[in-house]
Amino acid sequence: MIHSTRRIGITILALVATPSSARIAPPVQAPPIQAPAIRAAPVQDGVAITLRPAIDRPGTEFEGWGTALAWFANVTGGYPDATRERLADLFYGKQGLGWTIARYNIGGGNAATTLPYLRTGAAVPGFWRQPAAAVASDWWRPEDPAMWDWSADANQRWWLDAIKHRVAAPIFEAFSNSPPAFMTVSGRVSGAVKGTDDNLRPGQERPFSTYLARVVGELERRHQIRFRTLSPVNEPNTDYWFAANTQEGAHWSPARQATMIDATAAALDAAGLDTAIAAPDETNAHLFVADWAAYPPATRARIGQLNVHSYGTVHQTAVRDIARAANIRLWMSEDDTPLDKDPESFVDMASGLAFGEHVVQDLKRLEPAAWVFWQAVENFSGKDGKPGSNWGLVKMDLNAAPAAPHPIQITPKYWVMASFSRYLRPGYRLVPVDDADTIGASSPDGRTLILVHVNGGSIARRLTIALPNARVRDVVVTDATHHAASVGGSGAATIARPRSVTTILLDVK
């Protein structure tokens, strides 16, 4: 068992690569072997870092990893069985990433008369049905069964069942990007004419919250699942969302956010649901802090989970402190981190390493109970002379006809994610680690400790672990030639190869 008074000492030495040390062993195809030795330069040529992570820390247990479904699920849920089952295995299967969390997007839905303009997959259907004779903006009568279409969004809903069948105790969250078009000022789900204007029409908080609560309850019943949380607004206090945009979104001032949170709490209660409210799902930490500061105490008390995205990292520790002081669970509920202007590549590690470093910093600074990816599958983008980008973990041609072949291209970022999600499992607790490039976590029984180290540089590092009564069980490497591959390992030292992610599993007595 690991006791709270015990400390872990880890020394990292940066090794200057010599001609012999630069040649790293090729991918291991057979039984695991011990990590190859790398000729160390004199210590004075390297950098020694001593890490003293404590075992105990405040906060909740880690709950897992996952993705928002939304756009990619709206497309891939309609693919042939073999393809969509393969995708579900890649993300939620025991031999895949082992994710346990999914965020289901409740679509707002544009009017049938609006010409298509949203990007591929982003036109997530709403569950409302407008009578043919209805022309006024106040036609909505949620108590009328004829105004609901429960056959809508079949593709994204396929994923709910696929995840339920793969994960023993999945955590589902519902979230909204925009109200239905008929509740908006602009008449579009992509935002108001100006990105700084609120798009929900005044007085529509109650109808919108009723819509969200009814969808949550109906999908729970139809799919035999539970939505633990509902997030009614998304990246609200930004200027991203304007009518000419190509995805759903809505601006919400902090005051309107609070009004919507209050209305949603009332709607959930009226529906007899135990679903908690998650908020504010802000795009970055510093806007989260501003939103929270503006909420009245009564609104804060109605929030059961704090959600923040990590597209900006300023003030992340302030978000951590807010969650601790309020004693509310915190999720990092959306992110993806491709390098800007890095051409689409399925072999280069650049975006994968940037992604790995970002995950490390999120876990160290936010100390969240979960880390949730944005879109696990993204469209091929490097075509027609364009360099493309490295959004997503898997790339596919999402514009292909449903009956066409659907090749699945796994990116290096997928394997970087595997280096975290296969080993930092639900129930583990994050362990403070002083090194900026390393995160640690302890198993529920304290007998397993994992360390994940990201070495984005061109020089190998010797990781020396000085922990009494601990033994290295295995070392897992992701780099240009290793895909979350075991390379064995024992003793108190291992090698973090250049431009790699190294996961170390230790048995602790």
N, C-alpha and C positions, 0 to 999 in steps of 0.2 A: 504494500500500500504506500501511497505518497502522502506524506504528512505536510501540514501547512508550514512547518518550520524549515523544511528541506529546500535547498537551493540547487539550481542546475548551473554548472559552469560549462560554457562552450567557447572554445577558442577558434577563431577563424584566421587563417593565414592566407594571404593572397600570394599565389605562386607565379613567378615569372616563367612563362612558357619557353622552354628550350626546344630545339628540333625534335628531341625524343619525347618531351612531355606534350608537345602539341598534337601528337598522333594519338587520338582517342580511339578506344576499341570500337569496332563496328557493332550494329545492333545485335543483341543476344537472341538467337533463334532457338537454342537448346536449353538445357537446365541452367538455372542461375549460376553465375560465377561471382567471385569476389571482385569488388571494384578495383580496376587496375591502378597500380601505383604510379604516381607522377613525381618525377624528380624535383625535389624542392630546392629552390634557390636559398641562399643564406637568409636567415631570419631578418637581418637588417634590411634586406631588399623587399621584404613583404610588410604586411600590416597585420598586427595581432590585435584581436578584439575579444575581450572576455565578456561573456554574457551571463547575467545572474537573474534569470527569470524565477519569480516566485510561483508556487503551485496554485494557491488560492487567490481568487479575485472576486469582487462583487459582480452581480449580474446573473442572468438566467443561463440555463443550458443552451447550447447551440442546437437549433432545430433542423437545420439542413440547408440544402441548395435547391434551386428550381429556376423556372422561367415564366415570363408572361406568355400566354398562349396567343390571343389576339390575332395578328395578321397572318403569321405563318400557319397557325392552326386553322384559320379560316380558309386557307388554300389546301394544305396537306391533308386535312381531315377528309377531303373528298378524293384522295388518291386511291389507286388500287390497294387492296388489303396488304399485299406483300410489301409495298413501299411504306405505307403508313405504319404498319406493325414494326418494320425495321427501324423507322425513326423513333417510335415510342421506346423500343428496346435500347437504342443508342442513348437516350436521355434518362429514362426511368427504369430500365432493366438492371438486374443485379450485375450483369457483365458489362453494362454501359457506365454511365456517370453515377447511377444510383441516386438520382434526385428524389426528393420527397415532397416538394412544394410546387404548386401551380397557381398562377394568377389568371383567373378567367375574366375576359373583357366583356362587360355588358354593353353591347353596341347601342349608340343613340339612334342611328338610322336616318338617312336623308329621305325627303319626300320622293315618291315614285316618279314625279315629274322632273326631278333634278337630273340633268345629264351627268354621266359618270365623270368624275374628275379626281377621285382619291387614288393614291398609289396602290400598287398590287397588294391585295389582301386587306387593305385598311378599311374597306367599306364593310365593316362588321354589321350584320343586319340587326335591326331593332326587333322587339317582340310585339310591337303595336300594329294594329291594322286600322287604317283610316277608312271610314265608310265612303263610298263613291260620291254621295251627295254632300259630304262635309266640306265646307270651304272656309269657314271662320276658324280663327286660331284657337278658340276655346271649345272645340268639339270633343275633346278627350273626356271620356267617362270610364275610368278604370273599373268601376263596378259592373260594367256591361261586358259579358264574356265575348261578345262579337268583336270587341275592339282589341282582342289579344290574338297573336299568332304564335302558338307554341310549337309549330313546326320549323320556326326560323332558326338560323345559325346551326344547322345540323353538323357542319364540318368541325367547328370549334368544339361543339358538344361531344363529338366522337372522342376527342382527347380526354374529356372528363372520365369516360368509361375506360379508355385505354390505361390511364394512370391508376384508376381505382383497382384495376385487375393486376397491376404490377407492384403496387406499393401497399404494404400492410396497413400503414396508418398515414395516408396522405393528408397534407394540409392544403386546403383550398381557400383562396381568397378571391372575392369578386371585386372588380374595380371598374370605374367609369371614366372615359375620356371626355365625353360630351353628353349633354341632354339630347333627347330626340329633337329633330329639326323644328318641329312645330312648337316647341317650348322656347326656341331661341329668338333673339333679336334679329339676327341676320337671315334666318330661315335655312341656315346651313350648320352642319355639325363640326365644321372646321374652325369656327370662331366668329367673332364679330368682325365688322369691316376693319376696325383698328385693333391691333393686337393687345392694346392696353385697356380695352373696354370689356366689361363683363358681357357675356352673351346670353345668359339665362334671363328671360324676361322677368321683370319685377313681379313678385307674388307667385312665381312658379316653383318655389322651393318645395312646397307640400306635394303638388302633383308629381314632380320629378322624384322626390324621395319615395313616394308611393310606388312609382314605376320600378325603382331599383329594388325595393323590399319585396314586391310581388314577384319579380324575376328570380330573386334569390330563393324565396320559398318554393316556387314552382319547380325550379331546376333541382333543388334538394329532393323534392318528392319524386320527380321523374327519373332521376339518376341515382337515387339512394345514396346521396353523399351529404356532407355538411360543409357549408361555407363558414369557416370560423370567423372571418372578418369581411367587411365590406368597406371599400374605399370610394367615397362618393365624388371626390375631385382628384385631378391629376396634374402635376406641375402647374399649379393654379396661378401663382403670382409672378408670371413671366409675360413676355411679349411675343411668345412663339405663335400663338393661336389667332389666326386671322382668316377671314372667309375664303381667300384665294389659296390657302394652304392645301396640302394634299393628304392630310390625315386628320382624324378627329381630335379636337382639342377645344378647351374653353378657358378663358381668363376668369379668375375669381379674385376679387380684392379680399384681403384678410377678413373684413367685416362680412362679406357675402359668404366666404368659407364658413365662418362661424354659424351663420344663419342656416346654411345647408347642413352642417353637421348636426345642429339641433333638430332640424326637421327630419333628418335621416334616423336619428335616435328615436324620435316619436313614431316614425313609420315602422321601424323594426319592432318596437314594443307593441304597436297596434296589430301587427301581423303575428304576434306571438312567437317571434324568432329570438333565439339566443345569440345571434350573430353580433359580434362587436364591431365598432367603428374603427377603421384605420385611417389615419390622417397625419400630415396633409399631403403625403406623396409628393413633396416638393422636389424640384429638379436638382437642387444642391443644398448644402448645409447652411450657407449664410442666408438664403431665402427662407429656409425652414425656421431658423431662429427668429426672423422678422415676423413670419406668420404666427408662430407660437406666442410671441410677445403681445400680439394684438388680440388673441383670443380671450374672452371673458373667463373667469374661473369656472363658471357653470359649463361652458363649452368644453374646456379642458377635461372636466370630470366625466364627460360623455365619451371620451376617446379611450378605447381599450388597447390600441397598439399604435405606436408612432412609426411612420414610414418616411424614409428619406431616400432620394436617389443620390448617386455619387458622380454626377457629371461635372461637379466642381467640388473641391476638397477643402476650401477655406472654412474654418470654424467647425470641422467635424467633431473635435473634442467638446465643443459647446453643445452639440446635439447629444453626444454621449451623456454630458452632465445633466441636461434637461431630462433625459429618460431616467437617469438614476434618481434625481431629485423628486420626480413625479412618480417613481416606482411603476413605470409603464414599459412593457416590452418594446424593444426597438428592432426594426428590420431595415437592412439596406435592400430596398424593394425594387430597384431597377438600375441597371448599368450595362454598358458594353464599352470597351476601350480599345478601338483600333487606333493605330498611329495615324495622325493626320497626313494625308498625301502619300501614304505608304501603298504602293500598287498592290492590287489583289494578287495573293500568292498562296499556294497550297503547300509550300515547302519552307519558306523563309520564316524564321523564328521571331522577327522583329515585333510584330503586333502581339504575338503570343507572350513574349517576355514583358512587353509593356502592360499587357493584361494581367499577368501574374504579379507584377510589382503593384499594380493598382489594387488587386484583391488583398495582398499583404497589408497595404496601408489602410484599406477600409477596415479590415479585421482588427488592426492594431489601434486605430484612432476612434472608430465608431464603437467597437466592441459589440457588434449587432448579434441578435439571436438567429439571424438568417441572412443569406446572401443570395439575391435573386437576379438572374440574367434578364436582359430585355428580350431579344428575339433569338431563340436558339438556331433557327434556320433563316438565312437571308438569301436574296436573289443573287445570281451571278451578276457581277457588275463590271468586270474587266472584259469588255467586248466592244465591237464596232469602233476600235481605235481608242477606246477610253481605258485609262489605267485601272479604274475600279477602286474598291476599298475592301477592308477586311472586317466589316461588320459580320457578326454571327459566328457560330461554332461550326455549322454545317452550311454548305452552299448548294443550292439547287436552282434549276430554271423554273421559277415560280410562275412564269408566263406560259409554260408549255400546256398544251391541251391535256385534260384529265386522262385521256386514254393513251397519251404518248409515253415513251420511256421517261423515267425520272431518275437519272443518275444522281447519286448522293456523294458529294465531295466533302470529306472530313478535313478540317483545317488544323494547323498546329495549336490554335487556341483551344480546340476540343481537348487535346491531350494535356495541355496546361491545366484546364479545368479538372480533368481526371486526376491530376496530381494532388488536387485539393479535395475534391468531393468524394473520392473513393476511400479516403482515409480519415478526414475530419467528419465524423458521422454524428447523426442526431444523438443527443445525450452527452456528448463530449463538452468539456469546458475549456474555453480559451485560457492559455497560460501566458502571462507577460514575458516577452523576450526583448532584451535591450537592443539586439541587432536590428537595424532598419530593414533588412532583407529577409527576415525569418519570422514566421509565426509558429506558435506551439499550441498544443491542446492535449488534455488528459482525458482518458476514458472514464466512464462512470465509476468503475471500480478502482481507478488509480493505477492499474497494472500495465497500462499501455500509454506511452507518450509518443506523439507524433510531432515532427518538426518539418516544415516546408520552407526551403530556402531558394530564393531566386537570385541567380548570378547572371546579370545582364551583360557583363563585361567579357573581354577576350582573354582574361587570365584566370586560370583555375584557382580554386580555393580549397585549402585543407580545413575540414570541419572537425575539430577535436572536441569530443563531448566528455566532460568530467562530471559524471553523475554516479555517486556510490550505488552499488547494487543494481546497475542498469546495463543492459546488453542490447546491442544493435541486432534486431531481428532481420531487418531487410532494408535495402536502399532501392528506391524507385527513381528512375531518371526520365525526364522529357527534354529532348533537344532535337537537333536536326535529323538525327538518326535513331533516336529512341522514342517510342511512343508510350509513355507511362510504363516503362519496362523495368522489371526487377533486374538488378545487377548484383544481387547478393550484398554481403557486407557483414562485418563482425568487428569486435573490439571497440576502441574509443575514438576512432578517426575514420573519416570517409572523404571522398573528393567531390567537390561541387564543380562539375565540368564547366568550361567556358560556355556562355550563352545557353544556360540550362535551368531547369527547375528540378530540385532534388528533394524527395520526400524520404525522411528517415523514420523508421518505426523502431521504437525501443520497448523492450520488456523491462518493467521495473518491479523489483521484489519488495 
